């Protein structure tokens, strides 16, 4: 399934709107709610339920993992928890592709929104991980042995 830019985000707002407050927790909450709505739209067959259960687990995990990252005990712990969230987002991305290929839903609008949002969240988590790793590496280089 091809991904196209969608002019609206998971909240129905234009993501390029100036002065829009950025809140990753709120964004992940809306993302998890979208996952729940999509999985509810799948039929009750064995294959549909299997995919729905897998997606429900991987797609809602980043919200909880982000909360754990906020309480991380070290930079390494923070990065680890972000990487777990990123892993779950990547898994969800693959489930979305399968749902679209079979297809398992007629909610293509929601599926497309979730694909775009997954891509954006993956980029955010990747960049956050890189930023912390660079900061830690820079701090280590600046410390005398």
Secondary structure, 3 states (H helix, E strand, C coil): CCCCCCCCCCCCCCCCCCCCCCCHHHHHHHHHHHHHHHHHCCCCCHHHHHHHHHHHHHHHHHHHHHHHHHCCCCHHHHHHHHHHHHHHHHHHHHHHHHHHHHCCCCCHHHHHHHHHHHHHHHHHHHHHHHHHHHHHHHHHHHCCC
